[in-house]
Amino acid sequence: MFRHRFKVLDACPVCRLSYWPESGYYVGAMNLAFIVSFILVTPIFVASFIFFPPLALIPAWKMAVMWSAGGVLLPLAVMPYSYGLWLGLDFWLNPWEAGKPPELLSR
């Protein structure tokens, strides 16, 4: 599905199914990546202060930099998987033919 880590192919090399059925198609996948990241980071953040009290001694600006870096890098790490999940869910719920965008299909 990907040429590089963040470069989505135009279509499946085997069946020619378009990975870009419409403009803005992957906005939901980006939201999914942010939600998954939030669900992962929040318990880790809380647990870090409960189980590692010395972390509370780190200056606030260093903690802000550390958690901000994690908050940026984690969604980037999850993004390709959320794109694949989004495309799979959409195709499962609303299948379309290779070479035809979903809105052109007669139902």
N, C-alpha and C positions, 0 to 999 in steps of 0.2 A: 504494500500500500504506500510505502514511502521510498523515495529515491535517496534521501538523506534523512537525518533525524527529524528535521522540521520541514521537509519539502514533500508535499503530497503529490503523487502521480496524477495525471489527468484521468486515467482509466486503468482498469485491471488489465495486465498484460495477457491474461489467459482468455477471459470472456468479454473484454472490452466494455465492462460496466463502468459508467462514468462515476468518478469519485466526487464530482462537482455538479450535482443536479441543478443547483440554483445558487445565485449570489447570496452570501451570508449563511450558507448551509451549516457551517461548523461553529456558529456562535453558541449554540446549545452545548456543543462539545467543550468549548472553552469554559462555559459556566460550570459544566460537570467537573472539569479539572480543578477549578477553584473550590468547588464544594468538597470534593474528595480531599484536597489539600487542607482545607479548614478542618475537616473531620479527623485528619491524621495529626495535624499540628496542635490543635487545642488540647487533647489529652496528654500529649507529650510535654507541652508547656506546663500544664498543671502538675503532672507527675514529676517533672524535673525539680520543682520547688519542694514537693513533698518528700521525695526520696533522696534528694541531693541538696540539703540545706546550705552547704558552702556556696552554691550558685547564687544565693541571695547576697553574698559579699562582693560579687562582681559589680563594677559600676554600671549604672543604669544605661549610659550611652553605649557601652560595649554590648550589653544584653540587647539593646534595641537594634544595633547593627547585626548581631548574630541572628536574632529572630527574623529580622527583615530579609536578610540574605536567604534564610531558609524559606521564608514566605514567597520569595521570588523564584528560587531554584526548584522547589518541589512542584509547583504547577507546570514548570517547563519539563520536568522529568515525567510527569503524569500525562502531559498533553498528547503524545502519539497514541497512547492506550485509550484515552478518552475519545479521540477521533475515530479509532477503529470500533470502539463500543457504540458510538453514536451512529456510525454508518451501518453497523450490524443491526442495531435496534430499529433503525428506520427501514432498512430493507426487510426485516422480519415483519414489522407492522404494516408496511406499505411497499410490497415488492414491485419492482419495475424491470423492464426488459433492457438488455444491453443495447447501448446506442440510442435509447430514447429517454429523455428526461421524464420524471414522474408525472409532471403536469400535462404531458401530451398523450398519456395513455387513456384509452376509453375504459371506463369501469362498467 
